[in-house]
Amino acid sequence: MKILYTHRTQGVGAEGAHIRGMYEAFRGLGHSVSMQCLPGCNPSELAAGGAGHRGAQLVLGPKGEALGKAADTGKADATGLRRFYRVIADGAPQILFEALEIGYNAILFTQLLARCLKHKPDLIYERYALNTFAPTLVARLLGIKHALEVNDSVVIERSRPLELRGLSAGIEGFCLRRADVNITITSSFAAGLRERFGAEFPLEVMTNGVARERFEKVPDREGTRARYGLGRSTVLGGAGQFLPWHGLKDLVDIMGPTADASDLRFLFIGDGPARAEVEAAAARLGISERVRFTGMLPMDAVPDGLAALDVAVIPKAAPHASPMKLIEYMAAGLPIVAPDLSSIRAALAEGDMGSLFPAGDMTAMGNAIRAMLADPSAARAKGAKAREHVFAHLTWDRHAQHTLSLLGLS
């Protein structure tokens, strides 16, 4: 089967892991897969160290072999391109940014139409981005099956409030009602979509997943701990592109005052805008040497980083979210402390595979961490159970297979 994967993201962080996971899972099931995305934003190419092709004109067979010769394969500087995209995303006035999103459909429609006429895919799989409707038009025009993965929507709280909300909602509703299947990540997200857009479209809940092969390898725990000067200390932390609302500062504020006495250290695998406030909090508490950020790591290096942790902590999370980091902590077999939100509770089997605290109660979070540390044997048992559950139910290849079965294509 031929599958065309399209997205309009920068392909990094959690979204990059999701895109790469599904893209490679389809390929692993024996299908040929091509990707249409912004230049330099193919996560599989970035993971392999490639710079990224212009227009991402990459066509792979089930074993990674090149199928045919795609047009315009000149290399682009992926890092420079992503820096340019970030400048536009962060610096452009919101109404201009939304106008650019809408205008991009003209380019994308032309690109997708040409590729579909040439390669004749059986399925267009789209990771939806607000104000994108070109894939829907092409799929309807050519009679191609269309799966819409909805992780972005007008129904969720956004860091940049929409200026053209009514228009964006109209576009989103148009796409949802015309896809052959819509997929979202949590039941609360699905409920928001139903409330806003009604019930007359197919909608499936499919939580985030992991690539089994990334987490089945034996991780380098000792090497990672030595690299970041963690010694034999007890290490708390997590992974991600850290934003202020993720609550890392709260974690340091709650656990930092006793870090010296308890020999606690903090390892944050990633980077982001929250780093400065976390480091300032550590300096204020006199524990700067106990806080480490790795900076952004390649996806394949994250399991080694996670292996250095004794307890993975999610201080805060969005109510609608299925945190990618949560599923990766489970795959790494880590003891987990997380807020009691419906999506997290469901993933952790009502807390049987981790420890939950009332969302927003940082004192309760600290107590949950201390309880976890006080009984390491029980903590390890929870982590082992979570790892077993993820490998049985939450891998990208299972998600890809289920998606195809929903479409009658398996």
LUMTIDREN-371151 format. One record per atom (N, C-alpha, C): x, y, z. Coordinates in steps of 0.02 Angstrom, whole numbers, plus 50000, padded with zeros to 5 digits. Layout:
N
XYZ ...
***
This chain:
410
500424994150000 500005000050000 500445006350000 500215011549968 500575017949967 500225022850014 500625025850058 500365030550107 500735037150100 500365042550096 500655049250095 500535052450163 501065053850199 501025056950266 501145064450257 500695068550282 500795075750277 500695079150344 501115083950358 501055087950419 501345094950406 501125099850447 501385106550441 501635108850510 502145105150535 502455106750598 503205107150587 503575109050639 504305109150634 504615102250645 504205097350666 504435090450672 504935089250727 504895093050782 505355092150837 504955090850902 505315088850955 504985087751019 504485082151016 503955082751057 503445077451061 503095076450994 502955081950958 502615081150894 503065077350844 503715078650848 504185075050805 504205067650821 504185065950885 504185058950905 503555055450880 502985058950884 502355056050860 502365055050784 502585060250749 502615059750676 503085054250654 503685054250682 504165049050664 503905042150682 503585041650741 503345035150763 502835032150715 502335036050695 501825033450650 502095032350580 502505036950557 502805036550490 503205030050483 503635028650533 504055022750529 503655016450544 503115017050584 502695011250597 502345008950534 502075013550495 501755011650432 502265008050387 502855010850384 503385007650343 503555000750369 503585000050437 503744993650467 503214988350454 502604990450440 502064985750424 502094983450351 502584985950314 502674983650245 502414988250192 502234994450210 501964999150161 502495004050139 502415006650079 502865012050057 502565018650081 503005022950106 502775029150138 503155035050110 502795040350093 503115046550073 502875052050120 503255057450126 503075062750172 503085069450136 502575073350148 502535080250123 502515084850183 503025088950190 503055093450247 503485099550229 503535104150275 503965109950263 504695107650254 505085111150213 505785109150204 506155108850271 506535103350281 506925102650341 506555100150401 505925097850393 505505095950450 505285088750449 505655084450417 505515077250418 505885074250478 505535072150531 505875069750591 506315063650580 506135059350533 506545053450520 507225055450489 507215060250444 507845062750416 508265066150469 507945070150512 508315073650564 508625068650613 508255063350629 508515058250675 509105054550645 509105053750579 509645050250546 510245054750532 510185061050551 510735065750541 510715069250475 510175068050437 510105071350373 509895078550382 510045082550333 509865089650337 509145090850318 508855086050284 508155087050263 508125089050190 507655086250153 507585087950082 507105093650074 507205097550022 506735102850007 506065099749990 505545102050025 504885099250012 504795092250040 505325089450073 505305082850102 505065077650051 505355077749992 505145073049940 505485066349950 505355063150006 505675056850023 505165051250014 505345046049976 504895040349966 505275034149986 505025030650038 505355024750064 504915018650059 505235013050047 504885006650049 504905003750119 504644997750129 504574994850196 505244993450230 505784992850192 506434991750222 506884997850219 506585003550203 506965009750201 507275011150133 507125006850084 507425007950018 507085013649982 507465017149940 507175022549901 506755019649845 506155022249836 505715019949783 505645025449731 505975024549675 505935029649623 506355035749640 506325040549596 506705046649605 506225052449613 506205055249672 505755060749685 506045067249660 505605071949646 505825078449620 506125082649675 506595087049656 506855092249700 507145089349764 507715085849758 508025082749816 508635086649840 508675092949823 509225097049848 509205097749922 509785097549955 509805097850028 509675104950053 509345105250110 509225111650142 509525111450211 509725117050238 509995117450305 509405117350354 509285111250383 508695110450425 508705114950486 509295115750516 509355119950575 509185127150559 509455129750504 509315136550483 508585137550466 508295132550432 507585133050414 507145133250476 507295128850524 506885128650585 506965135150624 507555138150622 507645144650655 507215149950621 507175149550555 506745154250518 506015153150536 505795146750539 505105145350557 504955147950627 505425147250672 505315149450741 505245157050744 505645160450705 505585167850703 504895169850679 504645166550627 503975168050602 503445166350654 503505160450684 503005158150732 502985162550794 503575164650818 503605168450880 503555176050870 503775178350810 503835185550801 503295188950761 502955185050719 502445188150676 501825189850717 501505195550703 500855196950736 500375191150724 499965189650773 499545183650769 499105183550707 498805189150690 498355189150632 498735187950567 499355190550563 499775189150505 499965181850502 500135178950560 500325171950562 499745167550538 499135169050561 498565165150540 498425166050466 498525172150440 498435173250368 498945169250328 499555168750353 500065164650319 499875157350320 499605154950377 499375148050381 498845146650328 498365151050321 497835150050272 498105150450201 498535155350190 498825156150123 499245150250101 499565146850149 499995141150133 499605135450100 498945135350109 498545130150079 498615130050003 498705135849973 498775136149900 499405132349877 499955133349913 500575129849897 500485122349910 500225120749970 500165113749989 499695109949943 499145113149922 498675109849876 499025107949811 499415112549784 499775111249722 500275105549730 500655105549786 501145100349798 500815093549807 500285093349848 499955086949862 499615084249800 499295088549762 498945086249702 499445083149653 500015086549643 500525083949597 500785077149621 500905076549685 501175070249712 500665064649708 500045066249722 499525061149720 499395058749648 499405063349600 499305061349530 499885057049506 500485058449532 501075054649510 501125047949544 501045047849611 501185041749650 500555037749668 499965040849661 499325037449673 499295033849741 499335037549796 499315034349862 498615031549877 498615026349919 497975023449942 497695027250002 498135030850037 497935034350099 498335040750107 497985046150125 498315052250149 498225052350224 498785051950260 498765052350334 499025059250353 498595063050387 498765070050402 498775071350477 499325074250501 499335077050568 499065084150561 498475085350588 498125091650575 498475097550609 498515103050573 498735109450600 498185114450585 498055118950631 497525123850623 497575127450556 496995128550525 496935132250462 497205128650401 497295122050408 497535118050351 496955114050322 496805115150259 496255111550227 496445108550160 497055109850136 497255107250070 497235099650066 497475095850117 497445088550111 496725086050105 496265089250141 495565087250137 495305088250065 495465093950035 495235095249967 495515090249918 496165088749923 496475083949877 496175077049885 496095074849948 495815068149960 495105067549931 494695072849941 494015072649914 494005072949838 494435077049810 494465077849737 494655071449702 495145067749732 495405061749699 495125055349727 494685055749777 494385049749805 494875045349844 495345048549879 495845044949918 495625044649991 495725038950024 495585038350095 495985043550133 495675046350186 495995051850223 495905050750298 496465050150334 496465049650407 496725056250435 496355059150482 496535065650511 496705064650584 497335065750602 497555065250671 497525072250702 497095073050753 496945079750780 497295080650847 497845084250847 498195086150909 498175093650920 497925097350870 497865104550872 497155106350855 496865111050892 496155112450881 495965119150913 495415121850890 495155127950922 494865126550990 494755120151008 494425118651071 494915118251130 495575118751117 496055118351171 496345125351186 496585126151247 496895132451266 497565133151230 497685138951201 498295139951162 498715145451193 499375144951185 499825150051212 499745156651175 499535156351111 499395162251072 498665162151052 498235166151085 497515166151069 497385167750996 496905164350967 496735165250896 496385171950884 496555175150829 496225181250807 495635179650761 495725174550719 495205172750671 494865166150694 494655165950756 494395159850786 493805156950746 493345161150726 492765158750690 492955155350624 493415158450588 493645155550525 494015149050537 494455149050588 494835142950604 494365137250623 493845138850662 493355133750681 492975131050620 492805135550574 492465133450513 492885128650472 493535130250466 493995125950429 494055119150463 494135119250529 494215112950566 493595108550560 493005111550567 492395107650560 492325104650490 492505108550439 492485106250370 492925100050362 493525100150390 493995094550383 493765088450423 493535089550485 493315083950527 492735080150494 492275083750463 491685080450436 491815076950369 492395078150340 492535075150275 493075069750277 493425069050334 493925063750341 493585056950348 493915051750326 493645045050334 493695042750407 494205045150442 494255043950513 494635049650545 494425051750604 494785056750644 495055053350706 495665055050724 495985051950782 496235057450828 496085056850892 496365061450941 496635057651001 496955061151048 497385057751096 497065056251164 496525059551182 496215058351247 495455058851241 495115055751289 494385056051290 494145063151303 494525067051344 494315073951357 494385078251295 494905077051255 494985080651191 494415078851145 494245072351142 493705070151099 493045073351121 492935073751186 492315076851211 492275084151191 492845087651193 492855094651171 492685095351098 492945090851057 492795091050985 492055089650972 491775084751009 491065083151001 490625089051022 490805092251078 490415097851102 490415103651053 490995104851021 491055110550976 490785109150907 490905102950882 490755101550812 490205096450801 489905093650854 489365088950846 489595081750840 489145077450823 489285070250823 489305067150753 489235071250702 489165068450634 489835067350599 490335065050635 490965063150603 491285057550644 491655052950611 491975047350646 492565049750688 492595047750751 493125050050797 493355044350840 494005043250841 494315037850880 494825040850928 494835038250990 495345040351039 495925035351037 496525037951025 497115033751022 497685037551056 497865035451116 498365039151155 499045039051121 499505043051147 500185042951120 500505036151130 501055034951096 501395028551100 502145029251099 502485023651091 503215023651087 503435018951031 504055019951009 504375015250963 504715009851005 504465003851000 504714998351042 505474997751039 505754998150978 506474996950970 506905002051006 506645008051016 507035013251052 507115011451125 506625007951154 506625006751226 506784999451245 506874995151195 507054988251211 507804987451220 508194992151195 508924991751204 509094993151277 509634990051300 509864991151369 510164998151373 509885002551415 510125009551417 510765010151456 511125015551444 511765016851477 511655021251539 511395018151592 511245021951653 511875024751685 512375020551694 512975022751729 513355028051689 513385027051623 513735031951581 513395038751583 512735038751581 512365045051583 512445048451651 512405044651705 512485047651771 513185050551780 513685047151753 514365049751757 514435056051716 514125056151657 514185061851611 513925068251643 513395067651683 513085073651713 513245074451787 513735070751810 513965071651879 513445069951932 513065064651920 512515062951966 512735058352022 513305054952012 513575050652064 513075045352086 513025044252152 512555039352180 511935042752210 511835049052194 511265052752220 510615049852194 510075051252230 509405049852204 509215055452155 508995053552096 508895058352042 508155058852023 507885064952026 507205066452004 507245070351939 506725070051898 506725074251838 506245071651786 506405073551723 505965071651668 506265074051603 505875073551550 506115075251482 505605079751448 505855083751400 505395087751360 505685094251336 505255098151303 505395105051285 505055109251338 505415111351389 505125113651451 504855120851446 504215121551462 503875127951464 503705129651536 503605136051552 503465137951621 502875134251652 502345132951613 501765129551642 501865122151654 502455119351636 502595112351651 502765111251725 502905116651761 502985116051833 503655113651858 504185114151819 504845111951842 505085116051901 504955122551899 505155126851955 504815124552019 504175122652015 503815120152073 504145113952102 504375109552058 504725103452081 505355105252120 505745109952093 506365111952128 506195115652193 505685119952191 505495123552252 505265118852307 504915113452290 504645108852340 505185104152366 505585101352321 506065096252341 506775098952352 506895105052327 507565107952332 507815109352402 507385111852448 507625113652515 507935107852553 507745101652538 508035095852572 508505091852528 508695094752471 509105091052423 509785089252452 510105093852488 510765092252516 510705086752569 510225087552614 510145082752668 509955075852643 509555075652589 509305069252562 509735066752504 510235070452484 510655068952426 510225067952364 509805072952350 509405073052290 509735077152235 509665074952174 509875078952116 509295078952066 509335083752020 508805084651970 509125084351900 508845080251857 509075079851788 508485081051742 508545086251700 508025087951652 508295086751582 508005081851549 508245079451484 507895083551430 508225088751407 507925093251359 508115100351375 507705105051353 507845112151362 507195115951351 507225122451359 506625126451345 506605132751387 506085136751377 506025143251411 506015142851487 505825137051514 505795136451588 506475135751620 506985134551579 507645133151608 507895138851651 507815144951629 508095150651665 507785151251735 507125150451740 506805151151806 506975145351852 507085139451823 507285133651863 507985134751891 508435136951848 509125138151871 509145143851921 508715148951914 508685154351963 508435151752030 507925147352029 507675144352091 508205140152125 508585136352086 509125132252114 509665136652146 509825142152112 510335146752140 510085149852205 509455151752207 509175154652268 509195149752326 509105143252311 509125138152363 509825135552378 510315137952339 511005135852349 511145128752326 510775126452275 510875119552251 511005119352176 511305124552149 511415124852077 511795118752051 512265116252090 512665110452067 512245104052066 511655104252095 511225098352096 510695098352041 510705103351998 510215103751944 510575103651877 510375099051833 510695098451768 510165098251712 510305101851659 509925101351597 510385098351544 510145093451507 510555090351456 510575094451392 510095099051383 509995101951317 509595096951275 509365099151217 508965094651175 509395088951148 509155082951156 509515076951133 509155073951073 509515070251031 509175066450978 508685061551010 508135060150975 507625055651003 507915049051027 508385046350989 508655039851006 509095039951067 509305045851090 509715046451150 509295047351214 508645048651206 508225049951264 508185044051312 508115037651288 508095032151336 508705031751382 509295033351357 509885033451400 509815038751454 509555044651435 509455049951483 508955048051536 508405044951515 507885042951563 508145037751612 508595033451588 508855028151631 509235030851692 509465037151688 509835040051744 509375042151801 508715042451788 508235044751838 508055039051886 507895040951947 507605036151995 506845036951997 506605043051990 505885044351987 505765049751934 505295048451888 505095053451838 504495057151864 504515063851861 503985067951889 503675072351835 503015072451831 502645077151790 502295081851839 502565087751852 502245092251900 501565094751877 501515096651812 500885099251786 500795096951714 500165096651692 500015094751623 499345097751603 499255098951538 498625101551513 498085096251520 497465098151539 496935093251551 496775088951490 496855091851429 496675088051369 497235083551344 497825084051374 498425081151344 498515073751362 498845070251316 499125063651330 499875064551326 500205066251382 500905068251377 501355062751347 501705064451294 502165059751263 502675057351315 502895061951358 503395060251408 503145054751454 502495054951471 502215049851516 502295042851486 502125042151422 502175035551390 502905033351386 503355038051374 504065036351371 504335034451440 504105037851493 504305035851561 504075028751575 503465027251554 503205020451564 503625015351526 503795016951463 504195012351423 504885011251453 505145016351487 505805015751519 505765012051586 505155010251608 505075006651670 505195010851732 505085017351727 505225021951782 504635022451831 504775023151895 504255025251942 504045032351923 503385033651923 503115040051897 502675043351949 502765049851958 502325053951999 502025059151952 501355059551950 501025063851901 500365066351928 500105071951900 499455074651923 498875070151904 498365070251946 497785065951936 497305069151886 497455068451822 497035070651767 496755064451732 496185065051701 495845059151674 496285055351625 496645058851581 497055055451531 497645051851564 497945055051615 498515051951649 498275046151692 497705047051726 497425041551766 497285035451723 497005036551663 496855030951619 497485027351597 498005031251580 498635028151557 498965024151613 498915026551674 499245023251731 498775018451768 498225016551735 497755011651763 497545013551834 497255019551839 497005022051903 497555022751956 498175023851934 498725024751980 499085018351997 498865012651970 499185006251985 499895005851956 500045009951906 500715009851875 501105016151891 500885020051938 501235026151958 500905028952019 501085034952038 500795038352096 500485044852074 499845045852089 499475051852068 499365056452127 499385063052114 499235068052165 498725072952136 498335076352178 497845081052153 498165086452110 497915087252049 498215091952002 498255098952033 498835102052028 498945108752053 499165109052125 499155103452162 499355103352233 500085101252238 500535106152240 501245104752240 501485101552305 501155103252360 501325099952423 501175092452419 500595090752390 500425083752381 500915080252334 501145083952283 501645081052238 502275079152278 502515083752320 503105082352360 503005076252404 502415075752435 502265069952478 502265063452438 501995063752376 501975057752333 502675055652314 503115060552300 503805058852283 504155055552342 504065058452402 504395055752461 504145048652476 503505047552466 503225040852478 503515035852427 503595038152366 503885033852314 504605032052332 504985036952355 505685035852373 505755031452435 505265031652479 505295027852541 505195020352530 504905018552474 504785011452460 505015009752389 505685009352380 505945008452312 505735001852279 505614996752319 505404990352290 504714990952258 504254994152293 503584995152265 503604999852205 504045004852208 504115009652153 504365006052090 504855001752098 505114998052040 504584993352012 504174990452055 503644985952031 503134989751988 502964995752010 502504999851970 502815001451902 503455003251902 503795004851839 503814998851792 503954992951820 503984986851778 503304985251748 502774986251787 502104984951762 501914989851706 502124996151715 501985001251664 502344999551599 502964997351604 503354995551544 503024989751507 502804984751544 502474979051513 501834981151477 501454985651509 500824988151479 500954991951414 501454996251414 501605000251354 501794995651296 502234990851308 502444986451253 501874982151228 501394980751270 500824976651249 500294980651212 500214987151229 499644990851204 499784997651172 500355000751187 500445007751167 501065008851124 501155004651074 501705005651027 501435008550962 501865012150926 501645015350864 501425010250813 501745004350811 501544999450761 500834996950774 500644996350838 499954994350853 499464999950832 499665006150845 499235011850826 499155012150749 499695011150713 499665011350640 499205005750614 499284999850642 498864994250622 498124995650635 497984998450694 497294999950712 497005005250666 497405010250649 497175015550604 496965012550536 497375008150510 497215005050445 496595000750450 496504997350507 495904993150515 495274997450517 495315003350548 494745007950549 494535010050479 495025010450435 494905012550366 494745006750319 494765000650346 494654994850304 495234993450257 495834995450278 496424994750235 496924989550261 496794986550318 497284981950347 497254975050312 
***
